[in-house]
Amino acid sequence: MYCARCVQVEMASEGHTVDEALDRLRKALEHYFEHRPPPNPPTQPPIVVPIEVRLPD
């Protein structure tokens, strides 16, 4: 599974492929903004970094 996330409005979606996750997120955002104004653009880009975590055996 893949997760696509919009940090400006804290919305996420999942899909079996990257394209499916992005398409689902796009549709969810379009539905969300049908009756709401879009947010102001961020003043700085979000910081996105990968992290590694240790899982118990």
C-alpha positions as CSV (number, residue, x, y, z in Angstrom):
1,M,0.0,0.0,0.0
2,Y,1.1,3.6,-0.7
3,C,0.0,6.7,1.2
4,A,-0.4,10.1,-0.4
5,R,-0.7,13.1,1.9
6,C,-1.6,16.8,1.5
7,V,0.1,18.6,4.4
8,Q,-1.6,21.9,3.7
9,V,-5.0,20.5,4.7
10,E,-3.9,17.4,6.6
11,M,-5.6,14.9,4.3
12,A,-4.3,11.5,3.2
13,S,-5.3,8.6,1.0
14,E,-4.1,5.1,0.3
15,G,-3.8,3.0,-2.8
16,H,-2.2,-0.2,-4.1
17,T,0.0,1.9,-6.4
18,V,1.4,5.4,-6.2
19,D,-0.9,6.5,-9.0
20,E,-3.9,5.1,-7.2
21,A,-3.0,6.8,-3.9
22,L,-2.5,10.1,-5.7
23,D,-5.7,9.8,-7.7
24,R,-7.7,9.0,-4.5
25,L,-6.1,12.0,-2.8
26,R,-6.9,14.2,-5.8
27,K,-10.6,13.2,-5.7
28,A,-10.8,13.7,-2.0
29,L,-9.3,17.2,-2.2
30,E,-11.6,18.1,-5.1
31,H,-14.6,17.0,-3.0
32,Y,-13.3,18.8,0.1
33,F,-12.9,22.1,-1.8
34,E,-16.3,22.1,-3.5
35,H,-17.6,24.2,-0.6
36,R,-14.5,25.5,1.0
37,P,-11.9,28.1,-0.1
38,P,-8.4,26.8,-0.8
39,P,-5.8,27.4,1.9
40,N,-3.2,30.2,1.6
41,P,0.0,29.0,0.1
42,P,2.6,28.1,2.7
43,T,5.3,30.6,3.4
44,Q,7.9,27.9,3.4
45,P,7.9,24.5,1.9
46,P,7.3,21.5,4.2
47,I,10.3,19.6,5.4
48,V,10.0,16.0,4.1
49,V,12.6,13.4,5.2
50,P,12.6,9.6,5.4
51,I,13.2,8.0,8.7
52,E,14.1,4.5,9.8
53,V,12.6,2.9,12.8
54,R,13.5,-0.4,14.5
55,L,10.7,-2.9,14.9
56,P,10.7,-5.6,17.5
57,D,11.6,-9.1,16.2
